[in-house]
Amino acid sequence: MLCEFGAAENLLETADKSGNTPLLTAVKHDQTQIVTVLVQFSCNLFARNLRGDTVLHTAALHNSQAVIPILASFITEEMFALRNRDGMTAQDIATSLQNISFARSLQVILRNMTVKNALSEREIAYPTSRPHHLLSRSNFRHSRQRSDLYGQEDADGPESAHKSEIISQTELMMAARRSDIQTQRPSFAQVQARERKA
């Protein structure tokens, strides 16, 4: 009810003396439920405080890791490159404060966005060249090989799981590239037809 009233009266963007909106304040205190509700009511995800900090800067500054998966569903890839008044990105802040796990989370999210956007652009450019699925027998073989190589390490900690996720994204891009090559390669019958014409 409060959010409905706030949205109607444009109170969701009201800032405090530091320029923090309710969303920035919720991110600062790592309040996942409040962030979820505010996002559902279409609060401004690009809001900045007086320091020029965005939601990502604020999360990095206060090591608010719980809200990152929620924000990742709504923010854009360009937000990772935004700098505050000190000329720092969210990644710069996390690295300077030695919040290694937070910095890695940002890297994984950005990498996933980059891969997703690349595949979307490829789908638009080559709508008929992509098969209905990418997991061929060859891809399953590569997945099994990766599982054999990293299965033991995946049980050792989050760093190995991070490495496994990177490899999965790489395999996805390689599979997409293979599908393009296979689609563009002429068949034996096409080659024979060209030779007859020549």
C-alpha positions in Angstrom: 0.0 0.0 0.0 2.8 2.4 0.9 4.5 1.7 -2.4 1.3 2.2 -4.3 0.9 5.6 -2.6 4.5 6.4 -3.1 4.4 5.6 -6.8 1.2 7.7 -7.2 2.8 10.7 -5.4 6.3 10.1 -7.0 7.8 9.5 -3.6 9.8 6.5 -4.7 12.4 8.9 -6.2 12.6 11.2 -3.1 16.2 11.5 -2.0 17.7 12.1 1.4 20.4 14.7 2.1 23.0 12.5 0.5 20.9 12.1 -2.6 20.0 8.5 -1.9 16.7 7.3 -3.2 14.8 4.5 -1.3 16.3 2.0 -3.8 19.8 3.2 -3.1 19.2 3.1 0.6 17.8 -0.5 0.4 20.8 -1.6 -1.7 23.1 0.0 0.8 21.6 -2.1 3.6 21.3 -5.2 1.4 17.6 -5.5 1.9 16.5 -7.9 -0.8 12.8 -7.8 -0.2 12.6 -4.0 -0.2 14.7 -3.9 -3.4 12.4 -6.4 -5.1 9.3 -4.4 -4.2 10.8 -1.1 -5.3 11.8 -2.6 -8.6 8.4 -4.1 -9.2 6.9 -0.6 -8.7 9.2 0.7 -11.5 11.6 2.8 -9.4 14.5 4.5 -11.2 17.3 1.9 -11.5 19.6 4.6 -12.9 19.3 7.0 -10.0 22.5 8.5 -8.6 23.3 10.1 -5.3 25.4 13.2 -4.8 28.6 11.2 -5.1 27.4 10.0 -8.5 27.0 6.4 -7.2 24.5 4.1 -9.0 23.0 1.0 -7.4 26.0 -1.0 -8.5 28.4 1.6 -6.9 26.4 1.5 -3.7 26.3 -2.3 -3.6 30.0 -2.5 -4.2 30.8 0.2 -1.6 28.8 -1.7 1.1 29.5 -5.2 -0.2 25.7 -5.8 -0.6 25.9 -9.2 -2.4 22.4 -10.4 -1.7 20.8 -7.8 -3.9 23.0 -8.3 -6.9 21.1 -11.3 -8.4 17.9 -9.2 -8.2 19.4 -6.1 -9.8 21.1 -8.3 -12.5 17.7 -9.1 -13.9 16.9 -5.5 -14.6 20.1 -3.5 -15.1 21.8 -3.1 -18.5 25.3 -4.0 -19.6 26.2 -0.2 -19.9 25.7 0.3 -16.2 28.9 -1.6 -15.4 30.9 1.0 -17.2 29.3 4.0 -15.4 31.7 6.0 -13.2 30.9 8.1 -10.1 32.4 11.5 -9.4 35.6 9.9 -8.3 35.9 8.3 -11.7 35.4 4.8 -10.4 33.2 2.0 -11.7 31.5 -0.5 -9.4 34.2 -3.0 -10.3 36.9 -0.5 -9.3 35.3 0.1 -5.9 35.0 -3.6 -5.1 38.6 -4.2 -6.1 39.9 -1.3 -4.1 38.0 -2.5 -1.0 39.3 -6.0 -1.7 35.8 -7.4 -1.9 37.0 -10.3 -4.1 33.8 -12.3 -4.1 31.7 -9.3 -5.0 34.1 -8.3 -7.8 33.9 -11.9 -9.2 30.1 -11.8 -9.0 30.1 -8.6 -11.1 32.4 -10.2 -13.6 30.2 -13.3 -14.0 27.0 -11.2 -14.4 28.7 -8.9 -17.0 30.1 -11.9 -18.9 26.7 -13.6 -18.9 25.1 -10.4 -20.2 27.7 -10.1 -22.9 27.2 -13.7 -24.1 23.4 -13.3 -24.0 23.5 -10.1 -26.0 25.9 -11.6 -28.5 23.7 -14.6 -29.1 20.6 -12.3 -29.4 22.4 -10.2 -32.0 23.4 -13.3 -33.9 19.8 -14.6 -33.8 18.6 -11.4 -35.4 21.4 -11.3 -38.0 21.1 -15.1 -38.9 17.5 -16.1 -38.0 17.6 -19.3 -40.1 21.2 -20.4 -39.5 20.7 -21.4 -35.8 19.4 -24.8 -35.1 16.6 -25.3 -32.6 19.1 -26.3 -29.9 22.8 -26.1 -29.5 23.5 -29.2 -27.5 24.5 -31.7 -30.2 26.3 -35.0 -29.4 29.6 -33.2 -29.8 28.5 -30.6 -27.2 27.4 -33.3 -24.8 30.8 -34.9 -25.2 32.6 -31.6 -24.4 30.3 -31.2 -21.4 31.2 -34.7 -20.2 34.9 -34.0 -20.7 34.6 -30.8 -18.8 32.8 -32.6 -16.0 35.6 -35.2 -15.8 38.2 -32.4 -15.7 36.5 -30.1 -13.2 34.2 -32.5 -11.3 36.6 -32.9 -8.4 37.5 -29.1 -8.3 33.8 -28.1 -8.3 33.4 -29.7 -4.9 36.4 -27.8 -3.6 34.8 -24.3 -3.4 33.1 -21.4 -5.2 36.3 -20.5 -7.2 36.1 -23.8 -9.1 32.4 -23.3 -9.7 33.2 -19.9 -11.1 35.7 -21.4 -13.5 33.2 -24.0 -14.5 30.6 -21.3 -15.3 33.1 -19.5 -17.5 33.8 -22.7 -19.4 30.1 -23.3 -19.9 29.7 -19.8 -21.4 32.7 -20.4 -23.7 31.2 -23.7 -24.8 27.9 -22.0 -25.6 29.7 -19.5 -27.8 31.8 -22.2 -29.5 28.6 -24.2 -30.2 26.9 -21.2 -31.8 30.0 -20.5 -33.9 30.1 -24.2 -35.0 26.4 -24.1 -36.0 27.1 -21.0 -38.2 30.0 -22.8 -39.9 28.0 -25.9 -40.5 25.1 -24.0 -42.0 27.3 -21.9 -44.3 29.3 -24.9 -45.6 28.1 -26.2 -49.0 26.9 -29.7 -49.3 28.5 -32.3 -51.6 25.6 -32.0 -54.1 26.0 -28.2 -54.2 29.7 -28.6 -55.0 28.9 -31.1 -57.8 26.3 -28.7 -59.2 28.7 -25.8 -59.3 31.3 -28.0 -61.1 28.8 -28.9 -63.7 27.9 -25.3 -64.3 31.6 -24.4 -64.6 
